[in-house]
Amino acid sequence: MAEQNILNGGIAVLEQIIGDMQEHNSKVDRLDNLNDAIKGLNKEIESTEREIKAETDRKVSAATQAICEGYDKSIIADRAKIKQIQGEREKAKAAGVSERIAYETEALRKENEMLQGQIDGAFKQEKIPKFANSRLFFALFRKRDVKDFILGSMVTAAFLFLPVIVEVIVCTVADVEPVQGVYFIYLFALWVLDTLVVILVNDKIIAPHAVTIDGARGNKEKIANNNKAIKKITNGIRSDKSEDMYDLGKFDYDINALHDHIRNVEDEKAKALEEFEKNTKPDIVAEIENRFKERVTKAQDEIAKKTEEAAKLDELVKQQRIYISSNYEAYLGKEFMSLDKLQEMSGFMKSGIAETVGQAMAAYRDRH
């Protein structure tokens, strides 16, 4: 057919063209179906591989967790025991520190008790009021150092300025004018009262008991100095890093033994996991892969078969496409390389409208 002008050919030539086109299209459809089937099989294999991986990961994770669980329970129990012993150790150390503080400050505390007893006994025997042994009493009636003068001045200032402050507040709240001369009356009354109190205290307390009061003050100063020494000793003991004197060796021994046991358990756990990775895990993986092996192999064989068929069919389709392009499209043009148009042209020839392919093309153009 390649040696003749198909435009001059009759119905047989056109039917041959239609038959070749139908055969080519059929093979193209078959090739597409094969390629789609190959893609579907590849997706099936990918899905199976994901299923294999998911089941493998799940079983390996469960097995690993089961291996670790026993060891982890032992480690957790040991750590809880360590925490408990550390708490007991801290209590023992705190008790030891308290005993050491009590021992090293015993003499000072006993001296304080003795000094306080002397004060209480003397005041009771001479019937001296207890307030005569206070810092405020010394500041007002028995000044001796700077602290006494400062405290006495503060008390004096309070009595002097408190009425002024009260008067300002009252006048502001009540919105009234201050009464003239009241403050001077207050100062006079305060001076009279202060004079009477000083005379009374000197006559009734200080004059007859001056030696006892001064002795009590001396004792109080010794007590204060002893308390400072006790505080210094206490702080020194609490900040001392050495623990040798508290007999904590048993606690440390038990704690170290538990740490050693934890390390041993962790080593055993690591060996068990290594053994699992080396021997058990490959068996799990092999068992799962063997269960899916037939499905994967079947799909792979089908892919190989369809791929071979598709390759042969693809080569045939290419040859048909070249033949159709060279022998038919060259004469008919791309416009008429359609089965619908060719079949309509065949109808023209069968009805006698056209005798040749070329005439059928002209008839088709006239009607369209």
C-alpha positions as CSV (number, residue, x, y, z in Angstrom):
1,M,0.0,0.0,0.0
2,A,3.0,2.2,0.5
3,E,3.7,2.1,-3.2
4,Q,0.3,3.5,-4.3
5,N,-1.5,6.8,-3.7
6,I,-4.2,5.8,-1.2
7,L,-6.3,8.9,-2.2
8,N,-7.1,7.0,-5.4
9,G,-7.9,3.8,-3.5
10,G,-11.4,2.5,-3.1
11,I,-13.5,1.2,-0.2
12,A,-11.1,-1.7,0.5
13,V,-8.2,0.7,1.0
14,L,-10.3,2.8,3.4
15,E,-11.4,-0.3,5.3
16,Q,-7.7,-1.3,5.6
17,I,-6.9,2.1,7.1
18,I,-9.8,1.8,9.5
19,G,-8.7,-1.7,10.5
20,D,-5.1,-0.7,11.1
21,M,-6.2,2.3,13.2
22,Q,-8.5,0.2,15.3
23,E,-5.8,-2.4,15.9
24,H,-3.4,0.4,16.9
25,N,-5.8,2.0,19.3
26,S,-6.6,-1.4,20.8
27,K,-2.9,-2.0,21.4
28,V,-2.5,1.5,22.9
29,D,-5.4,0.8,25.3
30,R,-3.8,-2.5,26.2
31,L,-0.5,-0.9,26.8
32,D,-2.1,1.8,29.1
33,N,-3.9,-0.9,31.0
34,L,-0.6,-2.8,31.5
35,N,1.1,0.3,32.7
36,D,-1.8,1.0,35.1
37,A,-1.7,-2.6,36.4
38,I,2.1,-2.3,37.0
39,K,1.6,0.9,39.0
40,G,-1.1,-0.8,41.0
41,L,1.1,-3.8,41.7
42,N,4.0,-1.5,42.8
43,K,1.6,0.3,45.2
44,E,0.5,-3.0,46.5
45,I,4.1,-4.0,47.2
46,E,4.7,-0.6,48.9
47,S,1.6,-1.1,51.0
48,T,2.7,-4.6,52.0
49,E,6.2,-3.3,52.9
50,R,4.7,-0.6,55.1
51,E,2.5,-3.3,56.7
52,I,5.6,-5.4,57.3
53,K,7.5,-2.5,58.8
54,A,4.6,-1.5,61.0
55,E,4.1,-5.0,62.4
56,T,7.9,-5.4,62.8
57,D,8.2,-2.1,64.7
58,R,5.3,-3.0,66.9
59,K,6.5,-6.4,67.8
60,V,10.2,-5.3,68.3
61,S,9.0,-2.4,70.5
62,A,6.8,-4.7,72.6
63,A,9.6,-7.2,73.0
64,T,12.1,-4.5,73.9
65,Q,9.7,-3.0,76.4
66,A,9.1,-6.5,77.9
67,I,12.9,-6.9,78.3
68,C,13.4,-3.5,79.8
69,E,10.4,-3.7,82.2
70,G,12.0,-6.2,84.7
71,Y,15.3,-4.4,84.8
72,D,13.7,-0.9,85.0
73,K,11.5,-2.1,88.0
74,S,14.6,-3.2,89.8
75,I,16.4,0.1,89.0
76,I,13.4,2.2,90.1
77,A,13.1,0.2,93.4
78,D,16.9,0.8,94.1
79,R,16.6,4.5,93.4
80,A,13.6,4.8,95.7
81,K,15.6,2.9,98.4
82,I,18.6,5.3,97.8
83,K,16.3,8.3,98.3
84,Q,14.9,6.7,101.5
85,I,18.4,6.0,102.9
86,Q,19.6,9.5,102.0
87,G,16.6,10.9,104.0
88,E,17.6,8.7,106.9
89,R,21.2,9.8,106.5
90,E,20.2,13.5,106.6
91,K,18.1,12.9,109.7
92,A,21.0,11.1,111.4
93,K,23.4,13.9,110.4
94,A,20.9,16.5,111.7
95,A,20.7,14.6,115.0
96,G,24.5,14.4,115.1
97,V,24.8,18.1,114.5
98,S,22.3,18.9,117.2
99,E,24.1,16.6,119.7
100,R,27.4,18.2,118.8
101,I,26.0,21.7,119.2
102,A,24.5,20.7,122.5
103,Y,27.8,19.2,123.7
104,E,30.0,22.1,122.6
105,T,27.7,24.8,123.9
106,E,26.7,23.0,127.1
107,A,29.1,25.0,129.4
108,L,27.9,28.3,128.0
109,R,24.2,27.4,128.3
110,K,24.7,26.2,131.9
111,E,26.5,29.4,132.7
112,N,23.6,31.4,131.2
113,E,21.1,29.4,133.4
114,M,23.3,30.1,136.4
115,L,23.5,33.8,135.6
116,Q,19.8,34.1,135.0
117,G,19.1,32.2,138.2
118,Q,21.3,34.7,140.1
119,I,19.3,37.6,138.6
120,D,15.9,35.9,139.3
121,G,16.9,34.9,142.8
122,A,18.3,38.4,143.7
123,F,15.3,40.2,142.3
124,K,12.9,37.8,144.1
125,Q,14.8,38.1,147.4
126,E,14.9,41.9,147.4
127,K,11.4,42.1,145.8
128,I,12.7,44.2,142.9
129,P,10.2,44.7,140.0
130,K,11.2,42.7,136.9
131,F,11.0,45.7,134.7
132,A,14.0,47.0,136.5
133,N,16.0,44.4,134.6
134,S,14.9,45.6,131.1
135,R,16.7,47.6,128.4
136,L,14.1,50.3,128.6
137,F,14.6,50.7,132.4
138,F,18.4,51.1,131.9
139,A,17.9,53.5,129.0
140,L,15.6,55.8,131.1
141,F,17.0,55.5,134.6
142,R,20.5,53.9,134.4
143,K,22.2,55.1,131.2
144,R,25.7,53.7,130.6
145,D,26.4,53.3,126.9
146,V,25.5,54.8,123.5
147,K,22.6,52.3,123.1
148,D,21.0,53.5,126.3
149,F,21.3,57.2,125.3
150,I,19.8,56.4,121.8
151,L,16.8,54.4,123.2
152,G,16.2,57.0,125.9
153,S,16.3,59.8,123.4
154,M,13.8,58.0,121.2
155,V,11.4,57.5,124.1
156,T,11.7,61.1,125.1
157,A,11.1,62.3,121.5
158,A,8.0,60.1,121.3
159,F,6.5,61.7,124.4
160,L,7.4,65.1,123.1
161,F,6.1,64.9,119.5
162,L,3.3,62.4,119.9
163,P,0.8,65.0,121.1
164,V,1.7,67.3,118.3
165,I,1.0,64.5,115.7
166,V,-2.3,63.6,117.5
167,E,-3.3,67.3,117.5
168,V,-2.6,67.7,113.8
169,I,-4.6,64.5,112.9
170,V,-7.6,65.5,115.1
171,C,-7.7,69.0,113.8
172,T,-7.5,67.8,110.2
173,V,-10.2,65.2,110.6
174,A,-12.5,67.4,112.7
175,D,-11.7,70.5,110.7
176,V,-11.1,72.6,113.9
177,E,-8.5,75.0,115.0
178,P,-5.9,73.8,117.5
179,V,-6.4,75.1,121.1
180,Q,-3.7,77.6,122.0
181,G,-1.5,76.7,125.0
182,V,-2.5,73.1,125.3
183,Y,0.9,71.8,124.2
184,F,2.7,73.9,126.8
185,I,0.3,72.6,129.4
186,Y,1.2,69.1,128.3
187,L,4.9,69.8,128.4
188,F,4.5,71.1,132.0
189,A,2.5,68.1,133.1
190,L,5.0,65.8,131.4
191,W,7.9,67.5,133.2
192,V,6.1,67.2,136.5
193,L,5.3,63.6,135.9
194,D,8.8,62.8,134.8
195,T,10.3,64.4,137.8
196,L,8.0,62.5,140.1
197,V,8.7,59.2,138.4
198,V,12.4,59.8,138.5
199,I,12.3,60.6,142.2
200,L,10.1,57.7,143.0
201,V,12.2,55.2,141.0
202,N,15.4,56.5,142.5
203,D,14.1,56.4,146.1
204,K,12.2,53.1,145.9
205,I,14.2,51.0,143.4
206,I,17.6,52.4,142.4
207,A,18.9,53.7,145.7
208,P,18.2,50.6,147.8
209,H,19.0,48.1,145.1
210,A,21.6,49.8,142.9
211,V,24.2,47.0,143.5
212,T,21.8,44.2,142.6
213,I,20.4,46.0,139.5
214,D,23.9,46.8,138.2
215,G,24.9,43.2,139.0
216,A,21.9,41.9,137.0
217,R,22.9,44.1,134.1
218,G,26.4,42.7,134.2
219,N,24.9,39.2,134.2
220,K,22.6,40.1,131.2
221,E,25.6,41.3,129.3
222,K,27.5,38.0,130.0
223,I,24.4,36.1,128.9
224,A,24.3,38.1,125.7
225,N,28.0,37.5,125.1
226,N,27.5,33.8,125.8
227,N,24.6,33.7,123.3
228,K,26.8,35.3,120.6
229,A,29.4,32.6,121.3
230,I,26.7,29.9,121.2
231,K,25.5,31.3,117.8
232,K,29.1,31.4,116.5
233,I,29.7,27.8,117.5
234,T,26.4,26.7,116.1
235,N,27.1,28.3,112.7
236,G,30.6,26.9,112.6
237,I,29.3,23.3,113.3
238,R,26.5,23.7,110.7
239,S,28.9,24.9,108.0
240,D,31.5,22.3,108.8
241,K,31.8,20.0,105.7
242,S,33.5,17.2,107.6
243,E,31.0,14.4,108.5
244,D,33.5,12.0,110.1
245,M,32.2,12.5,113.6
246,Y,28.6,11.6,112.8
247,D,29.0,7.9,112.1
248,L,27.3,7.9,108.7
249,G,29.4,5.2,107.2
250,K,26.6,2.6,107.3
251,F,24.3,4.8,105.2
252,D,27.1,5.6,102.7
253,Y,27.9,1.9,102.4
254,D,24.3,1.0,101.7
255,I,23.9,3.8,99.2
256,N,27.1,2.8,97.4
257,A,26.0,-0.8,97.3
258,L,22.7,0.2,95.7
259,H,24.5,2.4,93.1
260,D,26.7,-0.6,92.3
261,H,23.6,-2.8,92.0
262,I,22.0,-0.3,89.6
263,R,25.1,-0.3,87.4
264,N,25.1,-4.1,87.3
265,V,21.4,-4.2,86.4
266,E,22.0,-1.5,83.7
267,D,24.9,-3.6,82.3
268,E,22.7,-6.7,82.3
269,K,19.9,-4.8,80.6
270,A,22.4,-3.6,77.9
271,K,23.6,-7.1,77.4
272,A,20.0,-8.4,77.1
273,L,19.1,-5.7,74.6
274,E,22.3,-6.5,72.6
275,E,21.4,-10.2,72.6
276,F,17.9,-9.3,71.5
277,E,19.2,-7.2,68.6
278,K,21.6,-9.9,67.6
279,N,19.5,-13.0,67.8
280,T,15.8,-12.5,68.6
281,K,15.0,-9.4,66.5
282,P,16.3,-11.1,63.2
283,D,14.0,-14.1,64.0
284,I,11.0,-11.7,64.5
285,V,11.8,-9.9,61.2
286,A,12.2,-13.1,59.3
287,E,9.0,-14.6,60.6
288,I,7.0,-11.5,59.6
289,E,8.7,-11.3,56.2
290,N,8.0,-15.0,55.5
291,R,4.3,-14.5,56.1
292,F,4.1,-11.7,53.5
293,K,6.7,-13.2,51.2
294,E,4.2,-15.1,49.0
295,R,2.1,-12.0,48.5
296,V,5.2,-9.9,47.6
297,T,6.7,-12.5,45.3
298,K,3.4,-13.0,43.5
299,A,3.1,-9.3,42.9
300,Q,6.8,-9.0,41.8
301,D,6.3,-12.0,39.4
302,E,3.2,-10.4,37.9
303,I,5.1,-7.1,37.5
304,A,7.9,-8.8,35.7
305,K,5.4,-10.6,33.4
306,K,3.4,-7.5,32.6
307,T,6.6,-5.4,32.2
308,E,7.9,-7.8,29.6
309,E,4.6,-7.8,27.8
310,A,4.3,-4.0,28.0
311,A,7.9,-3.6,26.5
312,K,7.0,-5.8,23.5
313,L,3.7,-4.1,23.1
314,D,5.3,-0.7,23.3
315,E,7.7,-1.6,20.6
316,L,4.8,-2.8,18.4
317,V,2.8,0.3,19.1
318,K,5.8,2.5,18.1
319,Q,6.2,0.5,14.8
320,Q,2.4,0.8,14.1
321,R,2.5,4.6,14.8
322,I,5.4,5.0,12.4
323,Y,3.6,2.9,9.7
324,I,0.4,4.8,10.1
325,S,2.2,8.1,10.1
326,S,4.2,7.3,7.0
327,N,1.5,5.5,4.9
328,Y,-1.8,7.1,6.0
329,E,-1.2,10.5,7.7
330,A,1.2,11.6,4.9
331,Y,-1.8,11.4,2.5
332,L,-4.8,12.1,4.6
333,G,-3.2,14.7,6.9
334,K,-3.6,14.8,10.7
335,E,-7.1,16.2,10.2
336,F,-8.5,12.9,9.0
337,M,-6.6,10.6,11.4
338,S,-9.8,10.0,13.4
339,L,-11.9,6.8,13.4
340,D,-15.1,8.8,13.4
341,K,-14.2,10.8,10.3
342,L,-12.8,7.7,8.5
343,Q,-16.0,5.7,9.3
344,E,-18.2,8.6,8.0
345,M,-16.1,8.7,4.8
346,S,-16.6,4.9,4.5
347,G,-20.3,5.5,4.6
348,F,-20.0,8.0,1.7
349,M,-18.2,5.4,-0.4
350,K,-20.7,2.6,0.5
351,S,-23.7,4.8,-0.5
352,G,-22.1,5.7,-3.8
353,I,-21.4,9.4,-3.0
354,A,-17.7,8.8,-3.4
355,E,-15.7,6.2,-5.2
356,T,-12.2,7.0,-3.9
357,V,-10.7,8.0,-0.6
358,G,-9.9,11.4,-2.0
359,Q,-13.5,11.9,-3.1
360,A,-14.8,10.8,0.3
361,M,-12.5,13.4,1.9
362,A,-13.9,16.1,-0.4
363,A,-17.5,15.0,0.5
364,Y,-16.7,15.2,4.2
365,R,-15.4,18.7,3.8
366,D,-18.5,19.7,1.8
367,R,-20.7,18.5,4.6
368,H,-18.7,20.0,7.4
